[in-house]
């Protein structure tokens, strides 16, 4: 990993920024970020699964469209457009897409692993 100061461009235009494939039926676009915060659009096809995982970042997610079965710390809930959820650091979570849709994820601090970088402390 490369050590550097990290931040996105100040404006995001969905039609101009590339989508990155991250799994079967899952792709993402970075909306904006710096070392303290990151917003990501995540598009799911029906049946796609964000498998159970955890990370040290706090996360909050807004359901833009579709239907998702979300699991947080062993509790499952079906969420639809307009709903959302919060995940505290180091809590196991995942999502199964029941109807194609999109999530907006916000992480703090930013997900270095998504950009394959390492944040400098200087």
C-alpha positions in Angstrom: 0.0 0.0 0.0 1.1 3.5 -0.8 1.2 6.2 2.0 -0.4 9.4 1.0 -3.0 12.0 2.0 -6.4 11.0 0.5 -9.4 13.0 -0.7 -11.9 12.8 -3.6 -12.8 15.4 -6.1 -15.2 18.0 -4.7 -18.0 17.2 -7.1 -19.5 13.8 -8.0 -21.4 13.2 -11.3 -22.9 9.8 -11.4 -22.9 9.6 -15.2 -19.2 10.3 -15.4 -17.7 8.2 -12.6 -17.0 4.5 -13.2 -18.7 1.6 -11.4 -16.4 -0.9 -9.9 -17.6 -4.6 -9.7 -17.0 -5.9 -6.2 -18.9 -9.3 -6.2 -21.5 -11.3 -8.1 -24.3 -8.8 -8.8 -22.7 -6.0 -6.7 -21.0 -2.8 -7.9 -20.1 0.5 -6.3 -19.3 4.1 -7.1 -17.4 6.4 -4.7 -19.3 9.6 -4.1 -16.9 11.5 -1.9 -14.3 10.9 0.8 -11.4 12.1 2.8 -9.5 10.3 5.6 -12.4 10.9 8.1 -15.5 9.9 6.0 -16.5 8.0 2.8 -19.8 7.8 0.9 -20.3 5.0 -1.5 -23.2 4.0 -3.8 -23.7 0.3 -4.0 -25.9 -1.3 -6.7 -27.3 -4.9 -6.1 -28.9 -7.3 -8.5 -31.7 -9.5 -7.1 -30.1 -12.4 -5.2 -26.8 -10.7 -4.7 -25.3 -11.2 -1.2 -23.1 -8.9 0.9 -21.8 -11.7 3.1 -21.5 -11.4 6.8 -18.4 -9.4 7.8 -17.2 -6.8 10.2 -14.7 -3.9 10.2 -13.5 -1.2 12.6 -15.4 1.6 10.8 -18.7 3.0 11.9 -21.2 2.6 9.1 -24.6 4.0 8.3 -26.6 3.0 5.2 -29.6 4.5 3.4 -31.8 2.2 1.2 -32.4 4.2 -2.1 -34.3 1.5 -3.9 -35.1 -2.2 -3.8 -35.6 -4.6 -0.8 -32.9 -6.0 1.4 -32.7 -8.6 4.2 -30.2 -7.0 6.5 -28.5 -8.8 9.4 -26.8 -6.8 12.1 -25.3 -8.7 15.1 -27.6 -11.7 14.5 -30.8 -9.6 14.1 -32.5 -9.7 10.6 -34.8 -7.1 9.2 -36.4 -6.5 5.8 -35.7 -3.0 4.6 -37.0 -1.0 1.6 -36.6 2.3 -0.1 -36.5 5.1 2.5 -35.2 2.8 5.3 -31.7 2.7 6.7 -29.5 1.2 9.3 -26.4 1.9 11.5 -23.6 -0.5 12.3 -21.2 0.2 15.2 -17.6 -0.7 14.7 -16.6 -4.4 14.8 -20.2 -5.7 14.6 -21.0 -8.6 12.2 -23.4 -7.6 9.4 -24.5 -8.4 5.9 -27.3 -7.9 3.4 -29.1 -10.1 0.8 -30.8 -8.3 -2.0 -34.4 -9.5 -2.4 -35.4 -7.0 -5.1 -32.7 -5.2 -7.2 -31.8 -1.9 -5.7 -29.2 0.6 -4.4 -27.7 1.4 -1.0 -25.8 4.5 0.0 -23.1 3.6 2.6 -21.2 6.1 4.7 -18.1 5.0 6.6 -16.0 6.7 9.3 -13.1 6.7 9.0 -12.8 6.1 5.2 -12.3 2.6 4.0 -8.6 2.5 3.0 -9.1 -1.1 1.8 -11.6 0.1 -0.9 -9.0 2.4 -2.4 -6.0 0.2 -1.7 -4.2 3.0 0.1 -2.7 3.6 3.5 -3.4 6.9 5.3 -0.3 8.9 6.4 -0.3 10.3 9.9 1.7 13.3 8.7 
